[in-house]
Amino acid sequence: MSTRAIWIVVDGQPHGPHEEAAVARRLAAGDLSGDVGAWHEGLETWTTLAALAPRDATPAAPAGAADGAIDDSVAVIGASSTDGEAHEAAFAGLVRKIWKHFDQSIFASRVDEVLLGALITIMVERGSALIDITSDGSNHYVRFERLADKSRVYFKVNHLTPSAVAAKVQGHLVSVVVGYGEFIDNFSVIWNAIKAEYRSGLLQTAEPGTITVDGDMETRYAYVQVDLYWNAGDYVSDAWRVDYARLGTDMDAVVHVLRKYLRGRFRPATAAQGGV
Amino acid sequence: MFGILANFKHAAEIRESKDEILVGELVRAMARQGYVACGFSAHSDWQRVQFRTVGDPVLHHVYITLNRMTGGSAISEALMGSQASLVVTAEVKNLVSDPDDLLAMYRTDLANLFKMPALGGIKLNHEMNSVFATTTKYVDIGKFVMRGEEGADALVLLLDGVIDALRDRLRTYKR
């Protein structure tokens, strides 16, 4: 049996089409008034729902139609004020549920930047100045200089699990390259660092704990760096709280080793000096 | 000669980095007040940092945008210092789901399309579930960077005052 497509008047405007079965059922239930203007193909003028002759009495709703989108639409259009409030409360509940997931998603995508901010905070608190920062949202680079002795520390942070699902499975993984550099007043030392940089480039993959070397003749810095993977969740809680002490301890350990390596390799006379 | 050139290059690099140094000081100053940096946009002439206002009864985020205006070169710095603008925006977020509230927000959004920000004043703006208040401060970067605790305290004081004013302006919009 075919059903007719019904247009009804809502707030003075035609609204539809609606399935005839759904309209008839709402009319019978009292959700729609019989005075509501109605029209279907074949009629020359608008009439009322009450005046629409039921072609086949009230057709039975097809299976599943009670939960259909059109059915809901009609229910809202014709709902009494009490029903409207119930619908609005239900809608608010649905939105509130989404917010929880939305917040988790935002946290997962932003935790790398929270880690970056924490690194900046710790380095500046310890007397270094942020002298370079670039960021495209997922790949970040920050470089610091301790103005007293011109030593530099840099971090390249790359977010590996920016989605909530990936973070749930693997944790909030970030690739962190930590570098340490010193201003060296010796041409041959910088030249040696550049030669070592070339050899470092021959490494196809930096294995855990591998320290590579870099030299910059223009600024006269020799750098060493190490590739690490950190779980940002170890330092940042779901409530956006940062464990600065833990992050600072881990950062100190890495910088200490890099400094020791650089000085042992290029400045043996100062290898015993310390401090981040 | 090698040493002189290297030292000159280093001095220029630090001078050009003063805005980045101020960004670092901003992040540290905000962290001291309990705000957590959670978003960075870094470009050659401006940087923006987004902060999560953990535990704040009114505010959800604070955004600070730094635009360096002068001082990139030695001559410019000598003549005009290192001037910059700090655009500070505070955000109230309401989990709006009531149709009447949504309609009210929509009407305010439309009204705000035609409003220009008042110089030095606070501009309000609605966008979806958020209400924003924005103000701009013009600062001399030299007052805050490479000055140790004195500079850090001055920056905390400045930011504290600005954020307090924005919070007061937004308080009535928090549901």
Interface residues (C-beta under 8 A of the other chain):
Chain A: E88 F91 A92 L94 V95 R96 W99 R110 E113 V114 L116 G117 A118 I120 T121 M123 V124 E125 A129 L130 I131 D132 I133 T134 S135 G137 H140 F144 E145 L147 K150 F183 D185 F187 E218 T219 R220 A239 W240 R241 V242 Y244
Chain B: F2 G3 A6 K9 H10 E13 I14 S17 E20 I21 V23 G24 E25 V27 R28 A31 V36 A37 C38 G39 F40 S41 A42 Q47 V49 R52 V54 L95 S97 D98 P99 V145 M146
